[in-house]
């Protein structure tokens, strides 16, 4: 979770202390011994026999909790790998998000708890947002306990050496992502940090399929998930549309133009991010791989055409430097030749998608153009996108 500018002054209500860090009862110990032949018994991972907390250690320089495999996070829970833990009470694996012991991240975590509790009140209406079981505070680290899910879509792309997903899978991922965002928007919540890292497969099971290279007889293998079910995670940057917004949100590659230009932002910034994500799932690579605003805007124009003049006129003072005589100051304003080359390497959206998608190409392109409108007021809403022929009439 990345918080680029903090607007976390909102006070959170005092919450009831949970029992994750209370020693288990003798009955619980007996239950564990009796479960020796039970299929639900604890896994054969290294564990400490006594349910004692690990020795007090200093956090690392970035405020992360330092742990060792197999030790107890609390009397109820043991660490497995990273945030994968075994809950002795429910006898199941859970995922525990251990927040850095730095104030701005703790504040963001409290907001995430509020958002997750709000989503949970209506979770029957939408199954595509991760479920939080509970949370607790441990040695100045807020710990959020979640259902255990599979890898992120980014992890899966990386496993496949950044090769694309089949368009039918992209359709299913897109449908669920839009459903989850529509659900959030109905509750007046804006996620603001949508990206493949924050979309998790429900299951980590996959199949390996042979893939032949076109120019040789060599056979490679590509991994595909057995199930297309996904869930949206990481609500630490989620904003209520009624509150004052920070000026910068979203991870760079998925940041909407209105944020860069200082026009203010709302629900449509999530839609822009979804458009970028769908292109990435189709091609295997992030659409706008940049770390600088002018280059980012130049990439947008290269892929989607010129920025509308009325959008340029509304840019705030901080963004005026990116323009000259009502047009983008490019390539004159480029910081380097490498930057110019990076932009020139990009193709119009039609060509980018056509190289990777055979079926449903025209419907997908039409959908993407609706999601990636420069003017946020002209972008499709999640509900409108779900009614698009790409989802309704796949062919």
C-alpha positions in Angstrom: 0.0 0.0 0.0 1.5 3.4 -1.0 0.2 6.6 0.5 1.7 9.5 -1.5 0.0 12.4 0.3 -1.7 12.1 3.6 -5.1 13.3 4.5 -5.7 11.2 7.5 -6.9 13.6 10.2 -10.3 12.1 10.5 -10.7 10.7 14.0 -11.7 7.0 14.3 -14.0 5.7 16.9 -12.6 3.7 19.8 -12.8 0.0 19.0 -13.2 -3.0 21.3 -10.1 -4.9 22.0 -10.2 -8.3 20.4 -8.9 -11.5 22.0 -6.2 -12.4 19.5 -3.4 -11.6 22.0 -5.1 -13.3 25.1 -3.6 -16.6 26.2 -5.8 -19.6 25.1 -7.7 -21.5 27.7 -6.9 -25.0 29.0 -9.9 -26.3 27.1 -8.3 -25.0 23.9 -5.1 -26.8 24.7 -7.1 -30.0 25.3 -9.0 -29.6 22.0 -5.7 -29.3 20.2 -4.4 -32.5 21.7 -7.7 -34.3 20.9 -7.4 -33.2 17.3 -4.3 -35.2 16.6 -6.0 -37.5 14.1 -8.3 -34.8 12.7 -7.8 -33.7 9.1 -8.1 -30.1 10.3 -5.1 -30.3 12.6 -2.3 -27.7 12.4 0.0 -28.1 9.4 3.5 -29.7 9.8 5.1 -26.3 9.8 7.7 -25.5 12.5 5.9 -24.3 15.6 6.9 -23.4 19.2 5.4 -25.8 21.7 4.6 -23.1 24.2 2.3 -20.4 23.0 4.6 -17.6 24.1 5.3 -14.4 22.2 8.7 -14.1 20.5 11.4 -12.0 22.0 11.0 -8.2 21.6 12.9 -7.0 18.5 13.4 -3.6 17.0 11.4 -3.0 13.8 13.5 -2.7 10.6 14.5 0.8 9.4 11.3 1.1 7.4 9.0 0.2 10.4 8.3 -3.4 9.3 7.8 -6.1 11.9 10.7 -8.5 12.1 9.7 -12.1 12.6 11.0 -15.7 12.2 9.3 -18.6 10.5 7.3 -20.8 12.9 7.1 -18.4 15.8 3.9 -17.2 17.5 2.6 -13.8 16.4 0.0 -14.1 19.3 -1.0 -17.1 21.6 -3.7 -17.8 19.0 -1.6 -17.5 15.8 1.7 -18.7 14.4 3.6 -17.3 11.5 3.9 -19.5 8.4 5.4 -17.6 5.4 5.4 -13.8 5.5 1.7 -13.0 6.4 0.4 -16.6 6.2 -0.6 -17.8 9.6 -2.3 -20.7 11.3 -5.2 -19.7 13.6 -5.4 -22.3 16.4 -8.9 -21.3 17.4 -10.6 -21.6 14.0 -8.1 -24.2 12.8 -7.5 -22.6 9.4 -5.0 -20.6 7.6 -5.5 -16.8 7.6 -3.6 -13.9 6.0 -2.5 -11.3 8.5 -1.5 -7.9 7.2 1.0 -6.4 9.6 1.2 -2.7 9.2 4.4 -0.7 9.6 4.8 1.0 13.0 4.8 4.4 11.4 2.0 6.9 12.2 0.9 7.6 8.6 0.6 3.8 7.9 -1.2 3.2 11.2 -3.6 6.0 10.3 -4.2 4.5 6.9 -4.8 1.1 8.5 -7.5 2.5 10.8 -9.3 3.9 7.7 -9.0 0.5 6.1 -10.6 -1.1 9.1 -13.5 1.4 8.8 -13.9 0.7 5.1 -13.7 -3.1 5.5 -16.4 -3.0 8.2 -18.6 -0.9 6.0 -18.1 -3.3 3.1 -18.8 -6.3 5.4 -22.2 -4.9 6.4 -23.4 -5.5 2.8 -21.1 -8.3 1.7 -24.0 -10.4 0.6 -24.5 -7.9 -2.2 -21.0 -8.3 -3.5 -18.6 -11.3 -3.0 -15.6 -9.6 -4.8 -14.1 -7.6 -1.9 -11.8 -9.4 0.6 -13.3 -10.2 3.9 -11.6 -9.1 7.2 -12.2 -11.5 10.1 -10.9 -9.1 12.7 -8.0 -6.9 13.7 -5.7 -6.3 16.6 -2.8 -4.1 17.7 0.5 -5.9 18.4 3.7 -4.1 19.5 2.6 -0.9 17.8 1.7 -2.8 14.6 -2.0 -2.9 13.5 -2.7 -6.4 12.3 -5.6 -7.1 10.0 -6.8 -10.7 9.8 -8.2 -11.8 6.4 -9.3 -14.9 4.7 -6.4 -16.6 2.9 -6.4 -16.0 -0.8 -4.2 -16.9 -3.7 -1.6 -14.8 -5.6 -2.2 -11.4 -7.1 -2.8 -11.0 -10.9 0.6 -9.2 -11.0 2.2 -12.2 -9.4 0.6 -14.4 -12.0 1.8 -12.2 -14.8 5.3 -12.3 -13.4 5.2 -16.1 -13.1 4.4 -16.2 -16.8 7.2 -13.8 -17.7 4.7 -11.0 -18.3 2.8 -12.8 -21.1 -0.9 -11.9 -21.5 -4.0 -13.7 -20.2 -6.5 -15.1 -22.7 -9.2 -12.7 -23.5 -11.9 -14.9 -22.0 -10.1 -14.7 -18.6 -9.6 -10.9 -19.0 -13.4 -10.7 -19.5 -14.1 -12.6 -16.3 -11.5 -10.6 -14.3 -12.9 -7.3 -15.7 -16.5 -8.3 -14.9 -15.7 -9.0 -11.2 -13.5 -6.0 -10.9 -16.2 -3.7 -12.2 -18.8 -5.4 -9.9 -16.6 -4.7 -6.9 -16.0 -1.1 -7.8 -19.7 -0.5 -8.6 -20.4 -1.9 -5.2 -17.9 0.5 -3.6 -19.2 3.5 -5.5 -22.8 2.7 -4.5 -21.5 3.1 -0.9 -19.8 6.4 -1.9 -16.4 4.9 -1.6 -13.5 5.4 -4.1 -10.8 2.8 -4.0 -8.1 5.1 -5.5 -5.4 2.4 -5.7 -6.6 -0.1 -8.2 -3.8 -2.2 -9.8 -3.0 -5.9 -10.5 -1.1 -6.1 -7.2 -4.4 -5.4 -5.4 -6.5 -8.0 -7.2 -6.0 -11.5 -5.8 -7.1 -14.8 -7.2 -9.3 -16.7 -4.7 -7.3 -19.9 -5.3 -3.7 -20.4 -6.1 -4.4 -23.6 -8.1 -3.2 -23.5 -11.7 -2.6 -25.6 -14.8 0.5 -25.6 -17.1 -0.3 -25.5 -20.8 2.3 -26.0 -23.5 2.9 -22.9 -25.7 4.9 -23.3 -29.0 7.0 -20.4 -30.2 6.0 -19.2 -33.7 9.5 -19.0 -35.0 10.8 -22.3 -33.6 9.9 -25.8 -32.5 10.7 -25.0 -28.9 7.9 -25.6 -26.5 7.3 -23.4 -23.4 4.7 -23.7 -20.7 2.2 -21.1 -19.6 0.4 -21.1 -16.2 -3.3 -20.4 -16.1 -5.4 -20.2 -13.0 -7.9 -23.1 -12.6 -10.5 -20.6 -11.4 -11.1 -17.0 -12.5 -12.6 -15.9 -9.1 -10.9 -12.8 -7.8 -11.2 -10.4 -4.8 -10.2 -6.8 -4.5 -7.9 -5.9 -1.6 -6.0 -3.0 0.1 -8.5 -0.3 1.1 -6.0 1.8 3.1 -6.2 4.6 0.5 -10.0 4.4 0.0 -11.7 7.8 0.1 -15.2 8.7 1.1 -16.6 11.0 -1.6 -18.0 13.3 1.0 -14.6 14.1 2.6 -11.8 16.4 1.4 -9.6 14.7 -1.1 -5.8 14.7 -1.1 -4.3 16.1 -4.4 -2.3 13.0 -5.4 -3.7 9.4 -5.3 -3.2 6.2 -7.2 -0.1 4.3 -8.1 1.7 6.1 -10.9 1.0 3.7 -13.8 -2.7 3.7 -13.1 -3.1 7.4 -12.3 -5.8 9.3 -14.2 -5.0 12.5 -16.1 -7.2 14.7 -14.0 -5.0 13.9 -11.0 -1.8 14.9 -12.8 -3.4 18.1 -14.1 -4.8 19.1 -10.7 -8.4 19.1 -11.9 -9.8 17.3 -8.8 -10.9 13.7 -8.9 -13.8 11.5 -7.9 -15.3 8.1 -8.9 -14.0 8.2 -12.5 -10.4 7.9 -11.4 -11.1 4.3 -10.5 -12.5 3.7 -14.0 -9.3 5.0 -15.6 -7.3 2.6 -13.5 -9.5 -0.3 -14.6 -8.9 0.6 -18.2 -5.2 0.5 -17.6 -5.4 -2.8 -15.8 -7.4 -4.5 -18.6 -4.9 -3.4 -21.2 -2.1 -4.8 -19.0 -3.9 -8.1 -18.6 -4.3 -8.3 -22.4 -0.7 -7.4 -23.2 1.3 -8.5 -20.1 2.9 -5.1 -19.6 1.8 -2.0 -17.8 0.3 0.5 -20.3 2.1 3.6 -19.0 5.5 2.7 -17.6 6.8 6.1 -16.4 7.7 8.0 -13.3 7.4 11.6 -14.6 4.3 13.7 -15.3 5.2 15.2 -18.7 6.3 11.8 -20.0 3.2 10.2 -18.6 0.9 12.8 -20.4 2.9 12.3 -23.6 2.4 8.5 -23.4 -1.3 9.1 -22.9 -1.4 11.2 -26.1 0.6 8.6 -28.0 -1.9 5.8 -27.1 -5.2 7.7 -27.0 -4.7 10.8 -29.1 -4.4 14.5 -28.1 -5.7 15.9 -24.8 -8.9 17.9 -25.3 -8.3 21.7 -25.3 -10.9 22.2 -22.6 -9.1 19.8 -20.3 -5.8 21.7 -20.9 -7.4 25.0 -20.2 -8.6 23.8 -16.8 -5.2 22.5 -15.7 -4.0 24.0 -12.4 -1.0 26.3 -12.0 1.3 23.4 -11.1 0.4 21.6 -14.4 0.7 24.7 -16.7 4.4 24.0 -17.2 3.5 20.9 -19.2 1.9 22.9 -22.0 2.9 25.5 -24.5 0.3 27.4 -26.7 -2.5 25.0 -25.7 -0.6 21.8 -26.6 1.6 19.4 -24.7 5.2 20.7 -24.6 6.5 17.5 -26.1 9.1 16.5 -27.1 10.6 19.9 -26.4 10.1 19.5 -22.7 11.4 16.0 -22.4 14.0 15.4 -19.7 16.1 13.0 -21.8 16.4 11.3 -25.2 15.5 8.0 -23.4 12.2 9.6 -22.3 11.5 10.5 -26.0 12.3 7.0 -27.1 10.1 5.5 -24.4 7.1 7.4 -25.7 7.9 6.6 -29.3 7.9 2.9 -28.6 4.2 3.0 -27.7 1.5 2.5 -30.3 -2.1 3.7 -30.5 -4.4 1.6 -28.3 -5.9 -0.2 -31.3 -2.4 -1.5 -32.4 -1.4 -2.4 -28.8 -4.5 -4.6 -28.3 -4.6 -6.1 -31.8 -1.2 -7.6 -31.3 -2.5 -9.7 -28.4 -6.2 -10.2 -28.9 -8.0 -12.1 -31.7 -11.5 -12.7 -30.5 -13.8 -9.9 -29.3 -11.2 -7.4 -30.4 -13.6 -4.6 -31.6 -15.8 -4.9 -28.5 -12.8 -4.8 -26.2 -11.4 -1.8 -27.9 -14.7 0.0 -27.7 -14.9 -0.7 -24.0 -11.4 0.5 -23.3 -12.0 3.7 -25.2 -15.0 4.2 -22.9 -12.9 3.6 -19.8 -10.0 5.7 -20.9 -11.7 8.9 -21.8 -9.5 12.0 -20.9 -12.6 13.8 -19.7 -13.7 12.0 -16.5 -17.3 13.2 -17.0 -17.4 11.2 -20.3 -16.0 7.9 -18.9 -18.3 4.9 -18.5 -19.6 4.2 -15.0 -19.0 0.7 -13.6 -22.7 -0.2 -14.2 -22.6 1.1 -17.8 -19.4 -0.8 -18.4 -21.0 -4.0 -17.2 -23.7 -3.6 -19.8 -21.2 -3.3 -22.6 -21.3 -5.9 -25.4 -17.8 -7.1 -24.4 -19.5 -8.6 -21.3 -23.0 -9.1 -22.5 -22.4 -10.6 -26.0 -19.0 -12.4 -26.0 -18.1 -13.9 -29.3 
